Amino acid sequence: MEISVLETEKKRIKPEDSKLGFGQFFTDHMFSMDYSEEKGWHDARIEPYSEISLLPAAMVFHYGQAIFEGLKAYRTPEGKIQLFRARDNFARFNRSAKGMCMPEIDVDFVMQALKKLILVEKNWVPGSDGTSLYIRPTMIATDSFLGVRASNTYRFFIILSPVAAYYAEGFNPLKIWVSTDHVRAVRGGVGEFKTAGNYAASLTAGTEAVEAGYAQVLWLDGIERKYIEEVGAMNIFFLMGDKLVTPELSGSILPGITRYSVIQLAQKWGITVSERKISIDELIEAEKAGELKEVFGSGTAAVISPVKEVRYGDKVIKIGDGTPGTLTMKLYNALTDIQYGKKEDTENWIEPI
Ligand SMILES: *Cc1c(COP(=O)(O)O)cnc(C)c1O
C-alpha cells in the first residue's frame, strides 16, 4: 500500500523544550488509514493534524471499541532519532485489537508508516536531556449504528507529541494508594488489553487517591481483592531480600514492554526474578521483617518510578529511607542509556530511523 503525503500549509510554532509537559502539544501531521470489510486497510496517508469528523452514532462513542499504544522516539547525542521496541508495541496493539473484536494491522507496514511520519516531523523530536517524542497509535470504531455488535469500519491513526523529561525536578519517589473499594479489571475481562475503557474505569479511584494525597492507585485483583496487580499506567516490582518479584500476568494485568525489559536486564545481571502472585499481606509482612528493600513502577512514560510509600487502609508501608534504591537507579540508567543511544544496544531493542 502506498502512503500519500499531504503537507500542511500552516506550520505550528514549536514550544521550547522547557515548556513541553506531557501530551499537550502535537506535531503538524498525523498518519491515518481506514478499514472496511470490502477493502481491508486502505487510504494510508500522512495528513495535517486536524479534527476527525464522525457522526454522533459512530460506534466508538457508544460501545467503546477504542484501543491505543504508547511508545517513544528518542534523540541520540549524535542527533539521530531512534525507536525503542516499537515492534513489540504494535504486536501488543494487535493483541488488543483481537481482544476488542477489531481488525489487526500489518506490523511491518505500520512501522514503515511511523518512520515516514517521524521523518516528516523530524524537527519536532526534542533534543534536551530527558525529552522525547511520544507516539500514540490509536484505533476507533466508525460505523454509524446503534445495534450492539462489532463495527465493520475503523480508523487507525498515529499522532505525535513532544514531551518533557518526566523527572524534571529529579528522580522523585511516589506515594501510592491501594484501592479497597474499586477494581480495575478481572481475569477473563479486558485488563490485559490497552483499551480506553480500562482508563475510564480507573478514574474514580484515581481521584480518591489524589484527594488522600497519593499520586497513583495500586490495584488489587478483582476476585479475592488481595493480590497486587499494577499501578495506574505502570507495572510494579518489589525487591524482597535479593529477589526481584513482580505480579505474574494474570489476564487482568497489562503486559508492559518496560516490564519485560526490566525482567530481561535484571536476569542478565544475575538477579533472580520471580513472576508470581504477591498479596498485599505478604508486602506488609516483608516490610515488618525488613525484607522489603525497594519498590518501583515500570512504564513507557516514566520508564522507572521509585515508590517510597504504599498506603493500604490505615496501614502505611514505608520503603527504605524514602530515596530511590540502588537497583531502581541502576535499571533506570541502563534503560534510558539504551533508549537515548548513550550505551550499546546489547539486547537488539533499538530501531533507528
Ligand atoms: C501501557 C500500560 C502499562 C505499561 O506498559 P509499557 O509498555 O511498559 O509502557 C502498564 N499498565 C497499564 C494499565 C498500561 O496501560
The ligand as an ORCA input file, in Angstrom:
! r2SCAN-3c Opt
* xyz 0 1
  C       0.647      0.957     28.998
  C       0.405      0.419     30.350
  C       1.441     -0.101     31.163
  C       2.901     -0.020     30.789
  O       3.252     -0.613     29.605
  P       4.601     -0.198     28.862
  O       4.559     -0.994     27.617
  O       5.724     -0.571     29.758
  O       4.526      1.275     28.622
  C       1.092     -0.671     32.374
  N      -0.184     -0.711     32.796
  C      -1.200     -0.198     32.058
  C      -2.585     -0.278     32.577
  C      -0.936      0.384     30.810
  O      -1.944      0.879     30.097
*
